[in-house]
Amino acid sequence: MHTCNWYISDSVSDVLAQVIMHMADALRSHSRDIDLQVINAKEFHYKAAFERVKNIFAKREIWHLFGHPPAWWRIVRLHSRTVHTLLDGAQFWGGYPSRFFNEGAKSGEAVIYPVFDSLGSSSEEVKKAVFIRGLREVPKGDYEVVDISDKLLRPEVLSGVYFANETTPREAMRAGILTMRGAAIASEKSGYLDEILGPDGYFLLDENTDIKKVIAQGLGDKGKHLAMAARHFLKSRRSHEKCTDSIITLYRKVIAQ
């Protein structure tokens, strides 16, 4: 039995923290070799000082850091092997380097596979809508436009099309969650989305795209079928088993050092 602490730093968004918790569930369900404890910085700060110190000095075979390291991370590195996972560029690594995507990963950086929650169930008919986040603009028309910036973590089923703001790893994670909730995705070409939804798993946007046409297709049968195909691709390429295997492979490499 290998002992492991996961630390989700306060630099990690609630969206990404949700994905990490699903990864922890996958690891616990599919591996009997890991004794896993998850520490979320947002909750850790409220613990008594003694409890925080006790955790920081707790020797485990592996401490796995998600996000930017806290000031006390150097203490952990003195007594335990460490793994560090980031979405964005790292100025320095606080452990064995790892990422969530092959896209952008450099030689010597491991890749672990995220998993996303299952599609929720609803006995009510789901109203179709165009989903955006923040300042994203779409043409006005005979359809509802919903800003989901504050609603992403809710478990409701979605129907319609989500227009991604960026082609970043963080936006790909968000798109993965929304895909599992039922929405089709529209985005500029993204290597990150290609990995989890497939190259043909989302509406491709460019400077010549007729956005109104994409919206019409996204709210119709084409959007429905595209979302179903993307969910199938996502569940097969980022399954609980593949997530567990990728993490176990990384930990074996770290422990063997």
N, C-alpha and C positions, 0 to 999 in steps of 0.2 A: 504494500500500500504506500503510495507516494503522497506526501502532504503538500498542499498548495494553497496559497492565498492569492486572490485577485484583488487588486486595488483599482477602483474606478475614480480617477482624479476629478477635481472640480472643474477641469478644463473640458471635460466630456459633456456633451449636450444630453438632454433628457432622451432625445431620439436615439442616439448612439448607445446610451446606457440601457435602453430597453432591448436593443439587439444583443448587447453583451450578456444581459440576464437570460435571454433565450439560449445563448451559447452555453452558459453555466448549466441550465436545465438539461441541455443536450448531453453535456459531459457527464453529469450525474446519472443520467438515465442509461447511457450506453457504455460506461466504463466503471468497472469495480476496482480499478487500480488507483483512483484519485480520491483523496479526502480533500474536498474543496470548500473553502470559506471565501465568501465575497464581501469585501468592505467597500462601501460607497462613501466617498469623501463628504457628500452632502449630509450624510447621517453621522459620519465619524466625528465631525466637528462638534457635535452635540454631546458626545460621550464625556464622562468625567476624565480628568487629566490622567488619573491612574490607569484607567482602561485604555486610553490612547497610548500611553507609554508601554503598557503591557503588550499591546498589539504590535507596536513598532519593533520591540525587541524579541518578539516571538520568532524563534528559528523554525523555518519550514524548508523543505527541500527546494521549493521554488516559490518565489514571489513574482507575480505577473502584474505588471503595471500597464494600465490603459490610460493614455493621455499624457500630459506633461507631469514630470515628477514633482512631488512635494519637497519642501526643504529638507525633511528628515530622511529622504530616500537613501542618501549615502550611508546611513546607519544600517538599513536593511541589506545593502550590498556587502557589508562587512561580515554578515553572519549567514546569508543564504544566497543561492544561485538566483539570478534575476532574468526575467524576460520583459521586453518593452514593446508594446504595440501602439502604433500611431496611424492616424489617417493622413495627416499632412506631413510636410517636410520637417525633419528633425535637425536641430542644431547640434545636439549630441544625444547619444543613446544611453538610457539608464539600465541597460541589460541587453540580452541577446535580441537583436533587432527583428521585428516582425511587422507585417502589414496585413490588411484585409483583402488586398487585390494584387494579382500578378502585374497588372498595369502599373507602371511606375516603380515597381520593386527593383532594387539593385542587387547585384551579386552579393551573396552572403546574408541577405535579408530573407527570413522565412515568410511564408504566406499561410495564414490560418483562415478558414472559411467561416464567415458569419452565417447565422440562420435567422429566419424571420418568423413572426408569429403566424398561426394559421388564420385563414379567413374566418371571420366571425359569422354567426348565424343570425338570421332575422326572419320572423314570420310575416313582416310587413313588406310591402313593395318599396323598393329603394328608388328614390327620386334621382334622375340623372342630372348631372351638373358638370360645369367646367370648374376645376379646382386650381387655385393659384396659391402662391405664398408671398405675402408682403407686397412689394411694389410691382410685381409682374403684371403687365397689361395685356388684355385680350380685347378684340373688338366686341362692342355691345351687340346683342341680338336677342332672339326669342329663346333665351335659356338663362338659367341661374348661374351666376359666378360666385363661388364660395372661397373665401380666404381661409385656408386651413392652418394658418400659422399657429394658432392656439388650440387646435383640435386634433393634432396628429396622433396624440397618445390615446385618444379615445378608441374603443374597440369597434365602432360601428362599421357596418358594411358600406362600401362606396360604389357608386356606379357613374361612369362618365370618363373624363379624361383629365389628367394632371399635367400641367405645363411646367417642366422643370426650369429652375432659374439658372442653373450652372451645370458644368460638366465635371464636377468635383467628386471625390470619394464620398463626402458627406451627403451630397445630393443624391448619389446613387443609393446610399443606405436608406434615405428617405423614400426614394422611388421603390425600393424593395419592399418596404413596409406597406406602401400604398398599393402596390401590385397585389400583395397578399390580401388586401382588404377589398379588392375588386376593381380598382381603377386601371384604365389604360394610361400609358405614359407617353408624353410627347417631349422630345429633347433634341438639341443639337447632337451631332455624333459624339459618343462618349465610350471610350474603351472600358470604363468601369461598368457602364450599363450593359455593354456587350457581354461582359463576363457573367452577369447574374440574370439578365433577361434574354440574352441572345442578340446577335446583330440585327435580326428582324423582329425583335420583341417589343419595339416601341415605334411610335410615329417619328420619323426623322425630319427635323426642322433645319432649314438654312435660310439664307437671306431672300431666296425667291419663293419660299413656301407661302401658299395661300392659307392663312391661319383659319379663316372661316370654313374652308373646305376640311381642314383637319378637325375642327370642332364638330362639323356635321358628321364626319366619319366616326369620330370618337364617341359621339352620343348615339350612334347607330349600331347596326350589327357588326360592322368591321371593328369598332372599338371593343365590343363584347368579345369577339373571337380573338382579337389581339391580346386582350387581357388574360383570357383563358390560356392561350399558348404561352404567354410570358410566365404565368403562375406555374405551369407544368415545367417549363425550363428551369425556373428558379428552384422549385422543390427538388428537382432531380440533380441539379448542379450544386446546390447549397443545402443538402439534407442534413439532418441531425447526425447521421452516421459519418458523413464526410467531414463535418465540422469536428466531431470527436477524433476521427483519424488524424486530421491535420494537426490538432493540438497535441495528441499523444506522440506523434512523430517528432514534433518540435521539442517536447519535454524530454524524450529519450535522448535526443541529441545534446540538450543542455546538461542533463544529468551525467552523461558519459564524458563530458569535458573534464 
